[in-house]
Amino acid sequence: MRAYVGLTRRMRALRHLGELTGWCSIAFLIFVTLFVPAGPAMADKRVALVIGNAAYQHATLLSSSLEDVRIVAAALQTVGFTLSGGAALVDLDRSGLDRAIQQFGRDSADADVAFVYYAGHAVQFHGSSFLVPVDAAVSKEADLESQTLHVGLLLQQLENSASRLNVLVLDACHSNPFEGHGLDGLEPGLAPVHTPANTLVSFAAQPDTAVPVTSDANNLFAMTLGQTIQRPGADVFTIFNELGLAVKRRTAGAQQPFVQFSPIGGRFVFVAAAPAARASTAVASPPSTLPRERAVLYDEDVTDPKGKHYEGTVVWRTEESKASSAQAANRVLRADIEIPERKLRLVLVLRRNSDPSMPASHLAELTFSVPSDFAGGGIGNVPGMLMKSSEQARGTPLAGLAVKVTNGSFLVGLSNVDADRQRNLQLLQQRSWIDIPLVYDNSRRGILAIGKGASGDHAFADVLAAWDEH
């Protein structure tokens, strides 16, 4: 058996890419800006206003807001939104905030979907909520009227919009930013709001509840929002319910996002449903005559800094896929991975993408099968895929985005940007091992390392040559 290098080194490599309760902001942005998963269900006009206030002149700084808006803006653009103002708007003073909202009103007047995300300070006073510009210096009640923006004015823009669906997200449930400035009567968190027709409103925390200003709490909500709105086939209600459940679970109930809405007609999804995975892939065993190469599962272990590793096998082969409504017939690469001691099985299918609605060069479909008593509870997230030259080497991520399709099923779309596509294909061809990072339902992590071996090299050469012919 080859010497075990230890999970610590591998986790350090992953943290080099960065991760926070899943995958980190930096890696998430790399993925999200390169690939649009499963094609937005569009023919509609989508307009978003994204505002992040951080550099407060007379209140607590909120540096995390800048990262929050970058994450959310990138995700919204990925699913087909045009950003009012051309980009995420940061560090707006009162006049800048007024101009941005007025411009958004004009931009969204004929939109089918209007989406507003605000990250920064807000305050609640006598049952009303006010957004705080970066130049606000609030010390008395009159300052709220002149220096902040009543949330009702923002909702009025949504109410006046002809959009089919309005979404307002306020990531602004922090402690009182003007503590000790002389204004009494400020209440924690945000107040419930009057909800216009066809409108959904979400807060990062429950009404009247403040979330401590920590990077974990702030980034978690934005990152989870950015991921859930890209869930193929999920409607708007499912998305915000899953957002709330995920944040509640990852904070052990300390932070519970809030949702309220007026009746919304129809069913809206941000991203069209991905092609259904073949039911047989999770259970079909590879022929016993095919050669088996080495696979290893490395798991975190709180009792052992080196972690644990479990030996397994992988069977590589190529197959001819049948044409479907979304994909033309073409040769695909298939890997059947088994980790017997953990009773974990994975079917990995890599294909060239021929669906024009999905701006990805290639698609990797991952279908996991684990027992009901699986120690991690299940596979909660697959952040992406990495290629490496040897089992012990640090992996290089393939440019693309991973999304969860159903429980145990994930889709990784590789970037169709020319430079990224060429680099991805070069990595797939030349590197000898694949790393698949795993996040279990209990938030612990693992890495599934898959060796090509001689049979894998042959299978990759075969399928890459077939793709070159088309």
C-alpha positions as a Python dict, from the first residue, in 0.01 Angstrom:
ca = {
    (1, 'M'): (0, 0, 0),
    (2, 'R'): (132, 342, -86),
    (3, 'A'): (233, 567, 200),
    (4, 'Y'): (-47, 783, 327),
    (5, 'V'): (44, 1148, 320),
    (6, 'G'): (-244, 1258, 544),
    (7, 'L'): (-562, 1451, 503),
    (8, 'T'): (-415, 1765, 661),
    (9, 'R'): (-209, 1843, 354),
    (10, 'R'): (-505, 1787, 126),
    (11, 'M'): (-732, 2006, 335),
    (12, 'R'): (-464, 2274, 332),
    (13, 'A'): (-470, 2257, -48),
    (14, 'L'): (-846, 2303, -43),
    (15, 'R'): (-821, 2592, 198),
    (16, 'H'): (-567, 2744, -40),
    (17, 'L'): (-864, 2767, -278),
    (18, 'G'): (-1069, 2867, 27),
    (19, 'E'): (-1382, 2730, 183),
    (20, 'L'): (-1640, 2837, 438),
    (21, 'T'): (-1920, 2598, 527),
    (22, 'G'): (-1889, 2459, 176),
    (23, 'W'): (-1662, 2644, -68),
    (24, 'C'): (-1512, 2983, -17),
    (25, 'S'): (-1610, 3315, -167),
    (26, 'I'): (-1304, 3332, -392),
    (27, 'A'): (-1340, 2988, -542),
    (28, 'F'): (-1714, 3037, -569),
    (29, 'L'): (-1664, 3354, -769),
    (30, 'I'): (-1412, 3183, -997),
    (31, 'F'): (-1666, 2912, -1069),
    (32, 'V'): (-1974, 3127, -1088),
    (33, 'T'): (-1841, 3385, -1330),
    (34, 'L'): (-1733, 3123, -1582),
    (35, 'F'): (-2038, 2904, -1623),
    (36, 'V'): (-2416, 2939, -1635),
    (37, 'P'): (-2562, 2612, -1503),
    (38, 'A'): (-2839, 2439, -1692),
    (39, 'G'): (-2949, 2752, -1873),
    (40, 'P'): (-3177, 3008, -1713),
    (41, 'A'): (-3543, 2951, -1794),
    (42, 'M'): (-3559, 3277, -1983),
    (43, 'A'): (-3731, 3467, -2259),
    (44, 'D'): (-3811, 3711, -1979),
    (45, 'K'): (-3642, 4035, -1884),
    (46, 'R'): (-3457, 4019, -1552),
    (47, 'V'): (-3320, 4327, -1378),
    (48, 'A'): (-3139, 4336, -1043),
    (49, 'L'): (-3018, 4611, -812),
    (50, 'V'): (-2727, 4499, -593),
    (51, 'I'): (-2597, 4738, -326),
    (52, 'G'): (-2323, 4682, -70),
    (53, 'N'): (-2231, 4945, 188),
    (54, 'A'): (-1913, 4885, 387),
    (55, 'A'): (-1700, 5199, 437),
    (56, 'Y'): (-1921, 5375, 691),
    (57, 'Q'): (-1795, 5715, 801),
    (58, 'H'): (-1986, 5738, 1130),
    (59, 'A'): (-2083, 5378, 1202),
    (60, 'T'): (-1932, 5033, 1236),
    (61, 'L'): (-1742, 4922, 923),
    (62, 'L'): (-1882, 4619, 736),
    (63, 'S'): (-1598, 4497, 516),
    (64, 'S'): (-1777, 4170, 447),
    (65, 'S'): (-2051, 4352, 254),
    (66, 'L'): (-1816, 4401, -41),
    (67, 'E'): (-1760, 4029, -74),
    (68, 'D'): (-2129, 3960, -21),
    (69, 'V'): (-2239, 4177, -313),
    (70, 'R'): (-1971, 4039, -543),
    (71, 'I'): (-2097, 3688, -476),
    (72, 'V'): (-2465, 3772, -522),
    (73, 'A'): (-2410, 3995, -826),
    (74, 'A'): (-2209, 3725, -1002),
    (75, 'A'): (-2476, 3464, -926),
    (76, 'L'): (-2757, 3689, -1052),
    (77, 'Q'): (-2570, 3761, -1375),
    (78, 'T'): (-2510, 3390, -1412),
    (79, 'V'): (-2884, 3322, -1413),
    (80, 'G'): (-2962, 3594, -1663),
    (81, 'F'): (-3007, 3919, -1469),
    (82, 'T'): (-2892, 4257, -1595),
    (83, 'L'): (-2749, 4468, -1315),
    (84, 'S'): (-2894, 4815, -1284),
    (85, 'G'): (-2601, 5055, -1295),
    (86, 'G'): (-2393, 4797, -1480),
    (87, 'A'): (-2241, 4634, -1171),
    (88, 'A'): (-2281, 4588, -799),
    (89, 'L'): (-2298, 4936, -644),
    (90, 'V'): (-2084, 4984, -335),
    (91, 'D'): (-2044, 5246, -61),
    (92, 'L'): (-2336, 5467, -161),
    (93, 'D'): (-2408, 5786, 27),
    (94, 'R'): (-2764, 5913, 61),
    (95, 'S'): (-2773, 6089, -275),
    (96, 'G'): (-2610, 5791, -443),
    (97, 'L'): (-2864, 5557, -287),
    (98, 'D'): (-3151, 5776, -412),
    (99, 'R'): (-3007, 5786, -765),
    (100, 'A'): (-2952, 5410, -773),
    (101, 'I'): (-3310, 5335, -671),
    (102, 'Q'): (-3453, 5584, -920),
    (103, 'Q'): (-3243, 5433, -1199),
    (104, 'F'): (-3353, 5086, -1096),
    (105, 'G'): (-3715, 5199, -1118),
    (106, 'R'): (-3658, 5305, -1478),
    (107, 'D'): (-3461, 4993, -1568),
    (108, 'S'): (-3717, 4755, -1419),
    (109, 'A'): (-4030, 4931, -1545),
    (110, 'D'): (-4087, 4670, -1818),
    (111, 'A'): (-3904, 4381, -1648),
    (112, 'D'): (-4061, 4043, -1586),
    (113, 'V'): (-3847, 3990, -1277),
    (114, 'A'): (-3705, 4260, -1047),
    (115, 'F'): (-3455, 4158, -778),
    (116, 'V'): (-3302, 4381, -511),
    (117, 'Y'): (-3020, 4272, -279),
    (118, 'Y'): (-2885, 4506, -12),
    (119, 'A'): (-2591, 4426, 217),
    (120, 'G'): (-2497, 4682, 479),
    (121, 'H'): (-2639, 4850, 786),
    (122, 'A'): (-3009, 4906, 846),
    (123, 'V'): (-3191, 5016, 1158),
    (124, 'Q'): (-3540, 4967, 1299),
    (125, 'F'): (-3721, 5255, 1466),
    (126, 'H'): (-4081, 5243, 1588),
    (127, 'G'): (-4164, 4945, 1367),
    (128, 'S'): (-4009, 5080, 1047),
    (129, 'S'): (-3679, 4983, 884),
    (130, 'F'): (-3429, 5224, 730),
    (131, 'L'): (-3130, 5152, 505),
    (132, 'V'): (-2817, 5333, 618),
    (133, 'P'): (-2597, 5510, 356),
    (134, 'V'): (-2225, 5530, 427),
    (135, 'D'): (-2237, 5902, 513),
    (136, 'A'): (-2523, 5882, 766),
    (137, 'A'): (-2452, 6031, 1111),
    (138, 'V'): (-2766, 5953, 1308),
    (139, 'S'): (-2798, 6102, 1655),
    (140, 'K'): (-3165, 6207, 1669),
    (141, 'E'): (-3495, 6098, 1520),
    (142, 'A'): (-3498, 6371, 1253),
    (143, 'D'): (-3171, 6229, 1113),
    (144, 'L'): (-3350, 5910, 1012),
    (145, 'E'): (-3574, 6104, 774),
    (146, 'S'): (-3295, 6314, 622),
    (147, 'Q'): (-2998, 6077, 623),
    (148, 'T'): (-3135, 5723, 579),
    (149, 'L'): (-3379, 5559, 338),
    (150, 'H'): (-3709, 5410, 450),
    (151, 'V'): (-3745, 5054, 317),
    (152, 'G'): (-4099, 5145, 211),
    (153, 'L'): (-3958, 5374, -61),
    (154, 'L'): (-3767, 5082, -206),
    (155, 'L'): (-4077, 4863, -195),
    (156, 'Q'): (-4268, 5138, -370),
    (157, 'Q'): (-4035, 5106, -668),
    (158, 'L'): (-4115, 4735, -678),
    (159, 'E'): (-4487, 4804, -646),
    (160, 'N'): (-4475, 5047, -936),
    (161, 'S'): (-4284, 4801, -1152),
    (162, 'A'): (-4462, 4606, -1421),
    (163, 'S'): (-4254, 4300, -1331),
    (164, 'R'): (-4419, 3960, -1297),
    (165, 'L'): (-4215, 3884, -984),
    (166, 'N'): (-4040, 4109, -732),
    (167, 'V'): (-3776, 3988, -485),
    (168, 'L'): (-3624, 4201, -209),
    (169, 'V'): (-3340, 4057, 0),
    (170, 'L'): (-3204, 4255, 295),
    (171, 'D'): (-2876, 4118, 430),
    (172, 'A'): (-2872, 4387, 697),
    (173, 'C'): (-2967, 4233, 1030),
    (174, 'H'): (-2672, 4362, 1233),
    (175, 'S'): (-2645, 4517, 1575),
    (176, 'N'): (-2721, 4888, 1619),
    (177, 'P'): (-2447, 5071, 1423),
    (178, 'F'): (-2514, 5395, 1614),
    (179, 'E'): (-2480, 5258, 1965),
    (180, 'G'): (-2386, 5543, 2196),
    (181, 'H'): (-2462, 5816, 1941),
    (182, 'G'): (-2752, 5959, 2140),
    (183, 'L'): (-3057, 5818, 1956),
    (184, 'D'): (-3276, 5610, 2185),
    (185, 'G'): (-3551, 5379, 2066),
    (186, 'L'): (-3364, 5188, 1794),
    (187, 'E'): (-3471, 4824, 1797),
    (188, 'P'): (-3262, 4521, 1693),
    (189, 'G'): (-3288, 4373, 1347),
    (190, 'L'): (-3553, 4463, 1090),
    (191, 'A'): (-3929, 4502, 1107),
    (192, 'P'): (-4175, 4306, 891),
    (193, 'V'): (-4286, 4512, 593),
    (194, 'H'): (-4595, 4570, 385),
    (195, 'T'): (-4548, 4337, 90),
    (196, 'P'): (-4669, 4460, -252),
    (197, 'A'): (-4840, 4227, -498),
    (198, 'N'): (-4628, 3954, -658),
    (199, 'T'): (-4345, 4022, -414),
    (200, 'L'): (-4123, 3808, -194),
    (201, 'V'): (-3917, 3966, 84),
    (202, 'S'): (-3632, 3789, 265),
    (203, 'F'): (-3419, 3899, 561),
    (204, 'A'): (-3092, 3738, 665),
    (205, 'A'): (-3242, 3682, 1011),
    (206, 'Q'): (-3581, 3683, 1180),
    (207, 'P'): (-3750, 4021, 1244),
    (208, 'D'): (-3632, 4201, 1557),
    (209, 'T'): (-3319, 3984, 1561),
    (210, 'A'): (-2964, 4108, 1518),
    (211, 'V'): (-2685, 3889, 1381),
    (212, 'P'): (-2338, 3954, 1528),
    (213, 'V'): (-2102, 4125, 1285),
    (214, 'T'): (-1875, 3830, 1207),
    (215, 'S'): (-1740, 3719, 873),
    (216, 'D'): (-1888, 3373, 920),
    (217, 'A'): (-2244, 3497, 965),
    (218, 'N'): (-2228, 3759, 690),
    (219, 'N'): (-2061, 3556, 420),
    (220, 'L'): (-2266, 3247, 493),
    (221, 'F'): (-2598, 3406, 397),
    (222, 'A'): (-2464, 3562, 75),
    (223, 'M'): (-2280, 3248, -33),
    (224, 'T'): (-2580, 3025, 35),
    (225, 'L'): (-2809, 3265, -153),
    (226, 'G'): (-2570, 3272, -448),
    (227, 'Q'): (-2567, 2894, -461),
    (228, 'T'): (-2937, 2825, -410),
    (229, 'I'): (-3062, 3061, -680),
    (230, 'Q'): (-2861, 2853, -926),
    (231, 'R'): (-3034, 2528, -828),
    (232, 'P'): (-3173, 2384, -1155),
    (233, 'G'): (-3550, 2344, -1158),
    (234, 'A'): (-3611, 2492, -810),
    (235, 'D'): (-3889, 2752, -791),
    (236, 'V'): (-3854, 3076, -601),
    (237, 'F'): (-4033, 2945, -291),
    (238, 'T'): (-3815, 2633, -275),
    (239, 'I'): (-3501, 2841, -318),
    (240, 'F'): (-3570, 3071, -25),
    (241, 'N'): (-3693, 2788, 193),
    (242, 'E'): (-3373, 2591, 124),
    (243, 'L'): (-3168, 2907, 186),
    (244, 'G'): (-3325, 2944, 528),
    (245, 'L'): (-3285, 2579, 619),
    (246, 'A'): (-2920, 2575, 510),
    (247, 'V'): (-2826, 2884, 712),
    (248, 'K'): (-3019, 2760, 1015),
    (249, 'R'): (-2844, 2423, 996),
    (250, 'R'): (-2496, 2564, 949),
    (251, 'T'): (-2536, 2805, 1242),
    (252, 'A'): (-2702, 2544, 1468),
    (253, 'G'): (-3014, 2760, 1479),
    (254, 'A'): (-2837, 3081, 1581),
    (255, 'Q'): (-2935, 3252, 1253),
    (256, 'Q'): (-3269, 3179, 1087),
    (257, 'P'): (-3349, 3377, 771),
    (258, 'F'): (-3700, 3519, 730),
    (259, 'V'): (-3933, 3512, 428),
    (260, 'Q'): (-4267, 3681, 367),
    (261, 'F'): (-4460, 3718, 43),
    (262, 'S'): (-4784, 3823, -113),
    (263, 'P'): (-4969, 3584, -351),
    (264, 'I'): (-4749, 3518, -654),
    (265, 'G'): (-4907, 3377, -966),
    (266, 'G'): (-4737, 3109, -1172),
    (267, 'R'): (-4420, 2915, -1103),
    (268, 'F'): (-4089, 3092, -1151),
    (269, 'V'): (-3751, 2919, -1165),
    (270, 'F'): (-3422, 3102, -1201),
    (271, 'V'): (-3256, 2808, -1379),
    (272, 'A'): (-3421, 2546, -1599),
    (273, 'A'): (-3416, 2189, -1476),
    (274, 'A'): (-3106, 1992, -1569),
    (275, 'P'): (-3144, 1674, -1775),
    (276, 'A'): (-3252, 1391, -1550),
    (277, 'A'): (-2976, 1148, -1459),
    (278, 'R'): (-3030, 793, -1574),
    (279, 'A'): (-3182, 590, -1296),
    (280, 'S'): (-2955, 295, -1368),
    (281, 'T'): (-2627, 479, -1311),
    (282, 'A'): (-2646, 464, -933),
    (283, 'V'): (-2694, 89, -917),
    (284, 'A'): (-2540, -64, -1227),
    (285, 'S'): (-2211, -245, -1163),
    (286, 'P'): (-1929, -238, -1416),
    (287, 'P'): (-1842, -564, -1590),
    (288, 'S'): (-1607, -772, -1375),
    (289, 'T'): (-1374, -830, -1670),
    (290, 'L'): (-1269, -465, -1691),
    (291, 'P'): (-943, -362, -1515),
    (292, 'R'): (-971, -183, -1183),
    (293, 'E'): (-755, 115, -1095),
    (294, 'R'): (-694, 274, -757),
    (295, 'A'): (-929, 516, -579),
    (296, 'V'): (-898, 650, -224),
    (297, 'L'): (-1141, 833, 3),
    (298, 'Y'): (-979, 1067, 255),
    (299, 'D'): (-1204, 1182, 539),
    (300, 'E'): (-1165, 1439, 813),
    (301, 'D'): (-1146, 1291, 1161),
    (302, 'V'): (-1167, 1511, 1470),
    (303, 'T'): (-971, 1251, 1666),
    (304, 'D'): (-685, 1227, 1417),
    (305, 'P'): (-523, 1530, 1246),
    (306, 'K'): (-408, 1301, 966),
    (307, 'G'): (-766, 1200, 896),
    (308, 'K'): (-869, 858, 774),
    (309, 'H'): (-837, 698, 435),
    (310, 'Y'): (-1028, 417, 273),
    (311, 'E'): (-906, 217, -23),
    (312, 'G'): (-1128, 162, -325),
    (313, 'T'): (-1131, 98, -697),
    (314, 'V'): (-1235, 268, -1018),
    (315, 'V'): (-1333, 111, -1350),
    (316, 'W'): (-1288, 333, -1657),
    (317, 'R'): (-1468, 284, -1986),
    (318, 'T'): (-1621, 474, -2277),
    (319, 'E'): (-1980, 442, -2391),
    (320, 'E'): (-2194, 566, -2677),
    (321, 'S'): (-2472, 782, -2536),
    (322, 'K'): (-2812, 800, -2700),
    (323, 'A'): (-2951, 1127, -2828),
    (324, 'S'): (-3201, 1311, -2606),
    (325, 'S'): (-3405, 1628, -2637),
    (326, 'A'): (-3115, 1821, -2486),
    (327, 'Q'): (-2801, 1634, -2596),
    (328, 'A'): (-2689, 1484, -2925),
    (329, 'A'): (-2554, 1130, -2931),
    (330, 'N'): (-2182, 1122, -2858),
    (331, 'R'): (-1912, 921, -2686),
    (332, 'V'): (-1892, 963, -2311),
    (333, 'L'): (-1637, 870, -2047),
    (334, 'R'): (-1768, 671, -1751),
    (335, 'A'): (-1600, 588, -1421),
    (336, 'D'): (-1752, 350, -1162),
    (337, 'I'): (-1593, 417, -823),
    (338, 'E'): (-1642, 199, -516),
    (339, 'I'): (-1515, 250, -160),
    (340, 'P'): (-1620, -80, 2),
    (341, 'E'): (-1545, 3, 366),
    (342, 'R'): (-1760, 316, 348),
    (343, 'K'): (-2016, 151, 118),
    (344, 'L'): (-1987, 453, -107),
    (345, 'R'): (-2033, 430, -481),
    (346, 'L'): (-2005, 700, -743),
    (347, 'V'): (-2082, 696, -1112),
    (348, 'L'): (-1901, 976, -1295),
    (349, 'V'): (-2001, 1046, -1655),
    (350, 'L'): (-1811, 1308, -1855),
    (351, 'R'): (-1960, 1421, -2186),
    (352, 'R'): (-1915, 1693, -2443),
    (353, 'N'): (-2202, 1939, -2415),
    (354, 'S'): (-2419, 1987, -2723),
    (355, 'D'): (-2710, 2170, -2559),
    (356, 'P'): (-2691, 2537, -2671),
    (357, 'S'): (-2898, 2650, -2373),
    (358, 'M'): (-2617, 2542, -2140),
    (359, 'P'): (-2306, 2757, -2196),
    (360, 'A'): (-2064, 2485, -2093),
    (361, 'S'): (-1809, 2302, -2303),
    (362, 'H'): (-1841, 1971, -2115),
    (363, 'L'): (-2059, 1827, -1841),
    (364, 'A'): (-1963, 1593, -1560),
    (365, 'E'): (-2256, 1408, -1402),
    (366, 'L'): (-2187, 1265, -1056),
    (367, 'T'): (-2434, 1022, -900),
    (368, 'F'): (-2355, 900, -549),
    (369, 'S'): (-2497, 602, -365),
    (370, 'V'): (-2447, 574, 11),
    (371, 'P'): (-2617, 356, 275),
    (372, 'S'): (-2884, 494, 509),
    (373, 'D'): (-2639, 476, 801),
    (374, 'F'): (-2360, 658, 615),
    (375, 'A'): (-2139, 831, 874),
    (376, 'G'): (-2161, 1174, 708),
    (377, 'G'): (-2535, 1150, 664),
    (378, 'G'): (-2505, 1195, 287),
    (379, 'I'): (-2322, 1396, 23),
    (380, 'G'): (-2431, 1753, 85),
    (381, 'N'): (-2209, 1939, -162),
    (382, 'V'): (-1950, 1881, -433),
    (383, 'P'): (-1763, 2212, -475),
    (384, 'G'): (-1591, 2117, -801),
    (385, 'M'): (-1323, 1893, -953),
    (386, 'L'): (-943, 1916, -953),
    (387, 'M'): (-676, 1747, -1163),
    (388, 'K'): (-331, 1651, -1032),
    (389, 'S'): (-19, 1478, -1154),
    (390, 'S'): (5, 1225, -868),
    (391, 'E'): (-191, 1110, -567),
    (392, 'Q'): (9, 1330, -331),
    (393, 'A'): (22, 1644, -553),
    (394, 'R'): (-185, 1955, -500),
    (395, 'G'): (-475, 1964, -743),
    (396, 'T'): (-551, 2231, -1003),
    (397, 'P'): (-925, 2313, -1027),
    (398, 'L'): (-1107, 2271, -1354),
    (399, 'A'): (-1272, 2601, -1449),
    (400, 'G'): (-1644, 2556, -1412),
    (401, 'L'): (-1931, 2539, -1166),
    (402, 'A'): (-2080, 2253, -966),
    (403, 'V'): (-2450, 2252, -880),
    (404, 'K'): (-2663, 2009, -684),
    (405, 'V'): (-2942, 1857, -892),
    (406, 'T'): (-3104, 1621, -642),
    (407, 'N'): (-2989, 1444, -326),
    (408, 'G'): (-2678, 1252, -425),
    (409, 'S'): (-2672, 1392, -780),
    (410, 'F'): (-2450, 1678, -896),
    (411, 'L'): (-2366, 1844, -1226),
    (412, 'V'): (-2032, 2010, -1298),
    (413, 'G'): (-2030, 2234, -1604),
    (414, 'L'): (-1691, 2325, -1748),
    (415, 'S'): (-1637, 2678, -1875),
    (416, 'N'): (-1689, 2735, -2246),
    (417, 'V'): (-1454, 3036, -2253),
    (418, 'D'): (-1192, 2943, -2515),
    (419, 'A'): (-888, 2977, -2289),
    (420, 'D'): (-1060, 2786, -2008),
    (421, 'R'): (-1180, 2510, -2239),
    (422, 'Q'): (-832, 2453, -2377),
    (423, 'R'): (-678, 2452, -2031),
    (424, 'N'): (-945, 2215, -1895),
    (425, 'L'): (-891, 1968, -2179),
    (426, 'Q'): (-516, 1986, -2129),
    (427, 'L'): (-557, 1908, -1759),
    (428, 'L'): (-796, 1621, -1832),
    (429, 'Q'): (-554, 1475, -2083),
    (430, 'Q'): (-222, 1521, -1903),
    (431, 'R'): (-297, 1483, -1530),
    (432, 'S'): (-312, 1133, -1381),
    (433, 'W'): (-547, 1182, -1086),
    (434, 'I'): (-882, 1350, -1019),
    (435, 'D'): (-975, 1498, -681),
    (436, 'I'): (-1344, 1541, -598),
    (437, 'P'): (-1388, 1743, -274),
    (438, 'L'): (-1691, 1637, -69),
    (439, 'V'): (-1890, 1817, 197),
    (440, 'Y'): (-2108, 1578, 396),
    (441, 'D'): (-2449, 1661, 539),
    (442, 'N'): (-2289, 1691, 884),
    (443, 'S'): (-2052, 1961, 741),
    (444, 'R'): (-1740, 1744, 765),
    (445, 'R'): (-1523, 1715, 457),
    (446, 'G'): (-1360, 1451, 250),
    (447, 'I'): (-1173, 1410, -77),
    (448, 'L'): (-1230, 1131, -325),
    (449, 'A'): (-905, 1077, -519),
    (450, 'I'): (-942, 879, -842),
    (451, 'G'): (-644, 743, -1034),
    (452, 'K'): (-651, 697, -1409),
    (453, 'G'): (-402, 414, -1435),
    (454, 'A'): (-338, 254, -1774),
    (455, 'S'): (-707, 185, -1845),
    (456, 'G'): (-806, 540, -1754),
    (457, 'D'): (-536, 688, -1977),
    (458, 'H'): (-666, 475, -2263),
    (459, 'A'): (-1028, 573, -2198),
    (460, 'F'): (-945, 945, -2181),
    (461, 'A'): (-742, 926, -2503),
    (462, 'D'): (-1029, 749, -2677),
    (463, 'V'): (-1300, 992, -2572),
    (464, 'L'): (-1091, 1306, -2629),
    (465, 'A'): (-1009, 1188, -2980),
    (466, 'A'): (-1380, 1128, -3047),
    (467, 'W'): (-1468, 1477, -2927),
    (468, 'D'): (-1200, 1627, -3152),
    (469, 'E'): (-1371, 1473, -3455),
    (470, 'H'): (-1687, 1679, -3394),
}
